[in-house]
């Protein structure tokens, strides 16, 4: 699965959980077993899904720009010895 697909899936599941879609009941119940219960479980799970989407987006950005760093195309001035 490509990072963009994982991000899209996490955000779509977040929407379904937030809407209380009946097909998300089982996964929310499973999540509830380890939830901290500071907020309602559905809200907590939706927030974690949004965080996961952000982490995927960030890791994709870092991985995508990593070859530029290795190629020394960062635009940073070179240090002279």
SEPA-612084 format. One record per residue: residue number from 1; z, x, y of N, C-alpha, C, O, CB in turn. Coordinates in Angstrom, 2 decimals, always signed. Each point is the difference from the previous one (the first is absolute). Glycine has a CB too. Layout:
N
+-----+---------+---------+---------+---------+---------+---------+---------+---------+---------+---------+---------+---------+---------+---------+---------+
!   k !    n.pz !    n.px !    n.py !   ca.pz !   ca.px !   ca.py !    c.pz !    c.px !    c.py !    o.pz !    o.px !    o.py !   cb.pz !   cb.px !   cb.py !
+-----+---------+---------+---------+---------+---------+---------+---------+---------+---------+---------+---------+---------+---------+---------+---------+
! NUM !       Z !       X !       Y !       Z !       X !       Y !       Z !       X !       Y !       Z !       X !       Y !       Z !       X !       Y !
...
+-----+---------+---------+---------+---------+---------+---------+---------+---------+---------+---------+---------+---------+---------+---------+---------+
END
This chain:
81
+-----+---------+---------+---------+---------+---------+---------+---------+---------+---------+---------+---------+---------+---------+---------+---------+
!   k !    n.pz !    n.px !    n.py !   ca.pz !   ca.px !   ca.py !    c.pz !    c.px !    c.py !    o.pz !    o.px !    o.py !   cb.pz !   cb.px !   cb.py !
+-----+---------+---------+---------+---------+---------+---------+---------+---------+---------+---------+---------+---------+---------+---------+---------+
!   1 !   +0.00 !   +0.85 !   -1.16 !   +0.00 !   -0.85 !   +1.16 !   +0.00 !   +0.90 !   +1.24 !   +0.77 !   +0.96 !   +0.07 !   +0.46 !   -2.83 !   -1.32 !
!   2 !   -2.07 !   +1.57 !   +2.18 !   -0.08 !   +0.77 !   +1.25 !   +1.19 !   -0.35 !   +0.89 !   +0.52 !   -1.11 !   -0.09 !   -3.05 !   +1.17 !   -0.06 !
!   3 !   +2.98 !   +0.87 !   +1.00 !   +1.12 !   -0.29 !   +0.88 !   -0.21 !   -1.25 !   +0.85 !   +0.94 !   -0.77 !   +0.21 !   -0.47 !   +3.20 !   -0.16 !
!   4 !   -1.67 !   -2.63 !   +0.43 !   -0.25 !   -1.19 !   +0.83 !   +0.17 !   -1.29 !   -0.81 !   +0.43 !   -1.02 !   +0.53 !   -2.01 !   +2.36 !   +0.87 !
!   5 !   +1.24 !   -1.29 !   -2.69 !   +0.18 !   -1.17 !   -0.86 !   +1.48 !   -0.27 !   -0.25 !   +0.43 !   -1.15 !   -0.03 !   -2.65 !   +1.61 !   -1.06 !
!   6 !   +3.00 !   +0.61 !   +0.92 !   +1.43 !   -0.16 !   -0.20 !   +0.65 !   -0.57 !   +1.27 !   +0.86 !   -0.87 !   -0.08 !   -0.86 !   +2.78 !   -1.56 !
!   7 !   -0.41 !   -1.41 !   +2.78 !   +0.52 !   -0.52 !   +1.27 !   -0.33 !   -1.49 !   +0.15 !   +0.87 !   -0.80 !   +0.37 !   -1.11 !   +3.09 !   +0.67 !
!   8 !   -1.00 !   -2.66 !   -1.33 !   -0.43 !   -1.39 !   +0.11 !   +0.78 !   -0.89 !   -0.97 !   +0.42 !   -1.09 !   +0.37 !   -2.69 !   +1.86 !   +0.32 !
!   9 !   +2.47 !   -0.29 !   -1.92 !   +0.73 !   -0.78 !   -0.99 !   +1.46 !   -0.20 !   +0.42 !   +0.54 !   -1.09 !   -0.16 !   -2.06 !   +1.98 !   -1.63 !
!  10 !   +2.15 !   +0.16 !   +2.31 !   +1.40 !   -0.11 !   +0.44 !   +0.13 !   -1.00 !   +1.14 !   +0.93 !   -0.80 !   +0.02 !   -0.53 !   +3.18 !   -0.73 !
!  11 !   -1.33 !   -2.33 !   +1.65 !   +0.07 !   -0.93 !   +1.14 !   -0.28 !   -1.44 !   -0.44 !   +0.59 !   -0.94 !   +0.53 !   -1.31 !   +2.81 !   +0.99 !
!  12 !   -0.19 !   -2.04 !   -2.47 !   -0.29 !   -1.35 !   -0.50 !   +1.20 !   -0.56 !   -0.76 !   +0.36 !   -1.17 !   +0.17 !   -2.81 !   +1.73 !   -0.33 !
!  13 !   +3.08 !   +0.26 !   -0.68 !   +1.19 !   -0.44 !   -0.72 !   +1.12 !   -0.32 !   +0.99 !   +0.74 !   -0.97 !   -0.20 !   -1.39 !   +2.36 !   -1.80 !
!  14 !   +0.78 !   -0.60 !   +3.05 !   +1.00 !   -0.27 !   +1.04 !   -0.22 !   -1.38 !   +0.60 !   +0.96 !   -0.76 !   +0.18 !   -0.80 !   +3.22 !   +0.32 !
!  15 !   -1.40 !   -2.80 !   -0.20 !   -0.31 !   -1.31 !   +0.57 !   +0.39 !   -1.12 !   -0.96 !   +0.57 !   -1.01 !   +0.41 !   -2.44 !   +2.03 !   +0.90 !
!  16 !   +1.55 !   -0.84 !   -2.59 !   +0.31 !   -1.02 !   -0.99 !   +1.51 !   -0.16 !   -0.18 !   +0.49 !   -1.12 !   -0.11 !   -2.65 !   +1.62 !   -1.04 !
!  17 !   +2.88 !   +0.61 !   +1.13 !   +1.46 !   -0.05 !   -0.14 !   +0.61 !   -0.69 !   +1.22 !   +0.86 !   -0.87 !   -0.14 !   -0.88 !   +2.98 !   -1.26 !
!  18 !   -0.42 !   -1.72 !   +2.58 !   +0.53 !   -0.58 !   +1.24 !   -0.26 !   -1.50 !   +0.07 !   +0.80 !   -0.75 !   +0.57 !   -1.15 !   +2.94 !   +0.57 !
!  19 !   -0.77 !   -2.63 !   -1.71 !   -0.35 !   -1.43 !   +0.01 !   +0.70 !   -0.76 !   -1.12 !   -0.08 !   -1.23 !   -0.06 !   -2.13 !   +1.82 !   +1.04 !
!  20 !   +2.91 !   +0.14 !   -1.86 !   +0.69 !   -0.66 !   -1.11 !   -0.94 !   -0.54 !   -1.06 !   +0.29 !   -0.99 !   -0.66 !   +1.48 !   +0.40 !   +2.24 !
!  21 !   -2.90 !   +1.26 !   -1.75 !   -1.00 !   -0.44 !   -0.98 !   +0.64 !   -0.03 !   -1.38 !   +0.66 !   +0.97 !   -0.40 !   -2.55 !   -0.01 !   +1.80 !
!  22 !   +1.69 !   -2.04 !   -2.15 !   +0.66 !   -0.13 !   -1.31 !   -0.38 !   +1.08 !   -1.02 !   +0.79 !   +0.30 !   -0.89 !   -0.72 !   -2.71 !   +1.33 !
!  23 !   -1.25 !   +2.99 !   -0.32 !   -0.40 !   +1.03 !   -0.95 !   +0.71 !   +1.33 !   +0.22 !   -0.12 !   +0.91 !   -0.81 !   -2.09 !   -2.04 !   +0.66 !
!  24 !   +2.96 !   +1.25 !   +1.25 !   +0.76 !   +1.23 !   +0.25 !   +1.44 !   -0.12 !   -0.48 !   +0.76 !   +0.96 !   +0.10 !   -2.22 !   -0.50 !   +1.87 !
!  25 !   +1.84 !   -1.60 !   -2.49 !   +1.39 !   -0.25 !   -0.40 !   +0.52 !   +1.06 !   -0.97 !   +1.09 !   +0.54 !   +0.21 !   -1.49 !   -2.97 !   +0.12 !
!  26 !   -0.35 !   +2.73 !   -1.37 !   +0.47 !   +0.94 !   -1.02 !   +0.20 !   +1.41 !   +0.56 !   +1.00 !   +0.65 !   -0.29 !   -2.18 !   -2.02 !   -1.44 !
!  27 !   +0.24 !   +1.84 !   +2.53 !   +0.13 !   +1.35 !   +0.54 !   +1.16 !   +0.07 !   +1.00 !   +0.69 !   +1.02 !   +0.08 !   -3.17 !   -0.65 !   -0.40 !
!  28 !   +2.69 !   -1.44 !   +1.09 !   +1.13 !   -0.02 !   +0.94 !   +1.32 !   -0.04 !   -0.78 !   +0.96 !   +0.66 !   +0.39 !   -2.37 !   -1.86 !   +1.35 !
!  29 !   +1.46 !   +0.46 !   -2.84 !   +1.21 !   -0.02 !   -0.83 !   +0.29 !   +1.38 !   -0.58 !   +1.16 !   +0.42 !   -0.07 !   -1.61 !   -2.83 !   -0.49 !
!  30 !   -0.58 !   +3.10 !   +0.15 !   +0.17 !   +1.35 !   -0.54 !   +0.48 !   +0.95 !   +1.09 !   +0.90 !   +0.81 !   -0.22 !   -2.71 !   -1.24 !   -1.49 !
!  31 !   +1.22 !   +0.33 !   +2.89 !   +0.42 !   +0.82 !   +1.13 !   +1.46 !   -0.27 !   +0.35 !   +0.75 !   +0.91 !   +0.35 !   -3.11 !   -0.90 !   +0.53 !
!  32 !   +2.77 !   -1.26 !   -0.98 !   +1.36 !   -0.41 !   +0.38 !   +1.07 !   +0.72 !   -0.82 !   +1.13 !   +0.16 !   +0.46 !   -2.05 !   -2.38 !   +0.19 !
!  33 !   +0.57 !   +2.64 !   -1.86 !   +0.99 !   +0.68 !   -0.85 !   +0.50 !   +1.30 !   +0.61 !   +1.10 !   +0.44 !   -0.31 !   -2.20 !   -1.45 !   -1.66 !
!  34 !   +0.30 !   +1.63 !   +2.86 !   +0.43 !   +1.26 !   +0.62 !   +0.02 !   -0.09 !   +1.53 !   +0.13 !   +1.02 !   +0.68 !   -1.05 !   +0.20 !   -2.64 !
!  35 !   +0.80 !   -2.41 !   +2.50 !   -0.02 !   -0.17 !   +1.46 !   +1.39 !   +0.24 !   +0.57 !   +1.01 !   -0.23 !   -0.67 !   -2.90 !   -1.42 !   +0.48 !
!  36 !   +1.94 !   +2.11 !   +1.44 !   +1.32 !   +0.21 !   +0.62 !   +0.56 !   -1.28 !   +0.60 !   +1.18 !   -0.05 !   +0.34 !   -1.84 !   +2.40 !   +0.15 !
!  37 !   -0.15 !   -3.37 !   -0.36 !   +0.39 !   -1.34 !   +0.45 !   +0.60 !   -0.03 !   +1.41 !   +0.81 !   -0.88 !   +0.31 !   -0.43 !   +0.34 !   -2.68 !
!  38 !   -0.78 !   +1.48 !   +3.21 !   +0.39 !   -0.06 !   +1.40 !   -0.72 !   -1.17 !   +0.66 !   +0.57 !   -0.72 !   +0.82 !   -0.17 !   +3.23 !   -0.74 !
!  39 !   -1.66 !   -2.69 !   -0.47 !   -0.82 !   -1.12 !   +0.45 !   -0.36 !   -0.83 !   -1.23 !   +0.20 !   +0.45 !   -1.13 !   -1.13 !   +0.86 !   +3.11 !
!  40 !   +0.40 !   -2.50 !   -1.77 !   -0.50 !   -0.75 !   -1.16 !   -0.99 !   +0.85 !   -0.80 !   -0.76 !   +0.78 !   +0.58 !   +1.08 !   -2.96 !   +0.67 !
!  41 !   -0.30 !   +2.04 !   -2.56 !   -0.79 !   +0.86 !   -0.89 !   -1.48 !   -0.02 !   +0.36 !   -0.63 !   +1.06 !   +0.03 !   +2.30 !   -1.46 !   -1.84 !
!  42 !   -2.23 !   -0.76 !   +2.07 !   -1.42 !   -0.09 !   +0.35 !   -0.32 !   +0.79 !   +1.25 !   -1.03 !   +0.68 !   +0.05 !   +0.95 !   -2.91 !   -1.11 !
!  43 !   +0.93 !   +2.15 !   +2.06 !   -0.23 !   +0.74 !   +1.24 !   +0.13 !   +1.51 !   -0.23 !   -0.80 !   +0.78 !   +0.51 !   +1.67 !   -2.75 !   +0.81 !
!  44 !   +0.13 !   +2.36 !   -2.10 !   +0.20 !   +1.41 !   -0.30 !   -1.20 !   +0.58 !   -0.77 !   -0.48 !   +1.09 !   +0.30 !   +2.98 !   -1.48 !   -0.35 !
!  45 !   -2.98 !   -0.37 !   -0.95 !   -1.14 !   +0.45 !   -0.79 !   -1.25 !   +0.09 !   +0.86 !   -0.76 !   +0.96 !   -0.12 !   +1.77 !   -2.01 !   -1.92 !
!  46 !   -1.23 !   +0.06 !   +2.91 !   -1.16 !   +0.02 !   +0.88 !   +0.05 !   +1.22 !   +0.92 !   -1.02 !   +0.64 !   +0.26 !   +0.89 !   -3.16 !   -0.34 !
!  47 !   +1.32 !   +2.84 !   +0.58 !   +0.15 !   +1.18 !   +0.86 !   -0.30 !   +1.28 !   -0.78 !   -0.66 !   +0.91 !   +0.52 !   +2.38 !   -2.13 !   +0.84 !
!  48 !   -1.24 !   +1.30 !   -2.60 !   -0.29 !   +1.18 !   -0.83 !   -1.49 !   +0.13 !   -0.30 !   -0.53 !   +1.11 !   -0.05 !   +2.81 !   -1.31 !   -0.95 !
!  49 !   -2.95 !   -0.92 !   +0.80 !   -1.44 !   +0.04 !   -0.23 !   -0.73 !   +0.50 !   +1.24 !   -0.95 !   +0.78 !   -0.11 !   +1.15 !   -2.68 !   -1.53 !
!  50 !   +0.24 !   +1.47 !   +2.81 !   -0.61 !   +0.49 !   +1.24 !   +0.25 !   +1.50 !   +0.16 !   -0.88 !   +0.73 !   +0.43 !   +1.20 !   -3.00 !   +0.63 !
!  51 !   +0.89 !   +2.71 !   -1.41 !   +0.30 !   +1.43 !   +0.05 !   -0.88 !   +0.79 !   -0.96 !   -0.47 !   +1.09 !   +0.32 !   +2.83 !   -1.63 !   +0.32 !
!  52 !   -2.58 !   -0.03 !   -1.82 !   -0.85 !   +0.68 !   -0.98 !   -1.43 !   +0.12 !   +0.54 !   -0.63 !   +1.04 !   -0.14 !   +2.06 !   -1.92 !   -1.75 !
!  53 !   -1.94 !   -0.19 !   +2.50 !   -1.35 !   +0.05 !   +0.58 !   -0.08 !   +1.08 !   +1.08 !   -1.00 !   +0.72 !   +0.09 !   +0.69 !   -3.19 !   -0.59 !
!  54 !   +1.36 !   +2.57 !   +1.31 !   +0.02 !   +1.04 !   +1.04 !   +0.02 !   +1.39 !   -0.61 !   -0.68 !   +0.91 !   +0.48 !   +1.87 !   -2.49 !   +1.05 !
!  55 !   -0.41 !   +1.75 !   -2.59 !   +0.08 !   +1.31 !   -0.66 !   -1.35 !   +0.38 !   -0.60 !   -0.41 !   +1.16 !   +0.08 !   +2.85 !   -1.55 !   -0.58 !
!  56 !   -3.12 !   -0.57 !   -0.10 !   -1.33 !   +0.26 !   -0.57 !   -0.96 !   +0.39 !   +1.11 !   -0.78 !   +0.95 !   -0.14 !   +1.21 !   -2.58 !   -1.75 !
!  57 !   -0.38 !   +0.90 !   +2.99 !   -0.90 !   +0.29 !   +1.13 !   +0.28 !   +1.41 !   +0.54 !   -0.93 !   +0.74 !   +0.30 !   +0.82 !   -3.21 !   +0.29 !
!  58 !   +1.39 !   +2.83 !   -0.46 !   +0.37 !   +1.32 !   +0.49 !   -0.44 !   +1.09 !   -0.97 !   -0.58 !   +1.00 !   +0.41 !   +2.54 !   -2.02 !   +0.79 !
!  59 !   -1.69 !   +0.82 !   -2.49 !   -0.37 !   +1.04 !   -0.97 !   -1.50 !   +0.17 !   -0.07 !   -0.48 !   +1.12 !   -0.20 !   +2.53 !   -1.63 !   -1.12 !
!  60 !   -2.80 !   -0.56 !   +1.47 !   -1.46 !   +0.10 !   +0.00 !   -0.46 !   +0.79 !   +1.23 !   -0.91 !   +0.83 !   -0.11 !   +0.73 !   -3.03 !   -1.13 !
!  61 !   +0.79 !   +1.95 !   +2.39 !   -0.36 !   +0.72 !   +1.22 !   +0.29 !   +1.49 !   -0.15 !   -0.82 !   +0.83 !   +0.37 !   +1.30 !   -2.88 !   +0.99 !
!  62 !   +0.68 !   +2.38 !   -1.92 !   +0.37 !   +1.40 !   -0.21 !   -0.96 !   +0.66 !   -0.99 !   -0.49 !   +1.10 !   +0.25 !   +2.90 !   -1.64 !   +0.25 !
!  63 !   -2.68 !   -0.13 !   -1.61 !   -0.90 !   +0.56 !   -1.01 !   -1.41 !   +0.16 !   +0.56 !   -0.69 !   +0.97 !   -0.30 !   +2.07 !   -2.01 !   -1.51 !
!  64 !   -1.80 !   +0.08 !   +2.62 !   -1.34 !   +0.03 !   +0.57 !   -0.16 !   +1.14 !   +1.00 !   -1.08 !   +0.58 !   +0.09 !   +0.93 !   -3.05 !   -0.42 !
!  65 !   +1.21 !   +2.79 !   +1.07 !   -0.10 !   +1.06 !   +1.00 !   +0.40 !   +1.36 !   -0.55 !   -0.15 !   +1.01 !   +0.69 !   +0.60 !   -2.71 !   +1.06 !
!  66 !   +0.07 !   +1.75 !   -2.97 !   +0.48 !   +1.26 !   -0.58 !   -1.12 !   +1.05 !   -0.05 !   +0.24 !   +1.17 !   +0.27 !   +1.44 !   -2.46 !   -1.62 !
!  67 !   -2.88 !   +0.88 !   +0.99 !   -1.10 !   +0.97 !   -0.07 !   -0.32 !   +0.59 !   +1.37 !   -0.46 !   +1.14 !   +0.09 !   -0.47 !   -2.39 !   -2.05 !
!  68 !   +1.17 !   +0.49 !   +3.03 !   -0.21 !   +0.53 !   +1.34 !   +1.02 !   +1.09 !   +0.32 !   -0.32 !   +1.01 !   +0.62 !   -0.63 !   -3.23 !   +0.11 !
!  69 !   +2.18 !   +2.00 !   -1.15 !   +1.04 !   +1.00 !   +0.23 !   -0.33 !   +1.29 !   -0.75 !   +0.16 !   +1.10 !   +0.53 !   +1.54 !   -2.92 !   -0.20 !
!  70 !   -2.14 !   +1.66 !   -1.56 !   -0.34 !   +1.17 !   -0.79 !   -1.21 !   +0.73 !   +0.56 !   -0.11 !   +1.22 !   -0.14 !   +1.06 !   -2.35 !   -1.87 !
!  71 !   -1.84 !   +0.41 !   +2.65 !   -1.20 !   +0.61 !   +0.57 !   +0.26 !   +0.58 !   +1.40 !   -0.90 !   +0.55 !   +0.63 !   -0.49 !   -2.16 !   -1.95 !
!  72 !   +2.65 !   +1.49 !   +1.78 !   +0.40 !   +0.52 !   +1.30 !   -0.78 !   -0.68 !   +1.12 !   -0.45 !   +0.65 !   +0.95 !   +1.03 !   +1.54 !   -2.01 !
!  73 !   -0.74 !   -3.52 !   +0.93 !   -0.69 !   -0.76 !   +1.02 !   +0.96 !   -0.90 !   +0.76 !   -0.38 !   -1.08 !   +0.45 !   -1.70 !   +1.16 !   -1.82 !
!  74 !   +3.31 !   +0.36 !   +1.51 !   +1.01 !   -0.83 !   +0.63 !   -0.13 !   -0.05 !   +1.51 !   +0.55 !   -0.89 !   +0.65 !   +0.94 !   +1.43 !   -2.53 !
!  75 !   -2.21 !   +0.43 !   +2.45 !   -0.12 !   +0.05 !   +1.44 !   +1.13 !   +0.76 !   +0.67 !   +0.01 !   +0.16 !   +1.22 !   -1.20 !   -2.30 !   -1.34 !
!  76 !   +2.13 !   +2.60 !   -0.66 !   +1.12 !   +0.76 !   +0.54 !   -0.47 !   +1.41 !   +0.34 !   -0.80 !   +0.58 !   -0.72 !   +2.46 !   -1.95 !   -0.62 !
!  77 !   -1.16 !   +1.91 !   +2.44 !   -0.40 !   +1.36 !   +0.34 !   +0.53 !   +0.99 !   -1.03 !   +1.08 !   -0.17 !   -0.56 !   -1.09 !   -0.44 !   +2.99 !
!  78 !   -0.77 !   +1.63 !   -2.68 !   +0.41 !   +1.02 !   -0.98 !   +0.98 !   +0.96 !   +0.64 !   -0.12 !   +0.36 !   +1.17 !   -2.10 !   -0.55 !   -2.36 !
!  79 !   +3.19 !   +0.58 !   +0.40 !   +1.00 !   +0.97 !   +0.44 !   -0.56 !   +1.39 !   -0.13 !   -0.55 !   +0.35 !   -1.04 !   +2.40 !   -1.87 !   +0.35 !
!  80 !   -1.73 !   +2.30 !   +1.72 !   -0.51 !   +1.39 !   -0.05 !   +1.13 !   +0.94 !   -0.35 !   +1.13 !   -0.14 !   +0.48 !   -2.92 !   -0.39 !   +1.22 !
!  81 !   +1.48 !   +1.48 !   -2.52 !   +1.03 !   +0.98 !   -0.44 !   +0.23 !   +1.07 !   +1.04 !   +0.83 !   +0.89 !   -0.21 !   -1.47 !   -1.30 !   -2.14 !
+-----+---------+---------+---------+---------+---------+---------+---------+---------+---------+---------+---------+---------+---------+---------+---------+
END
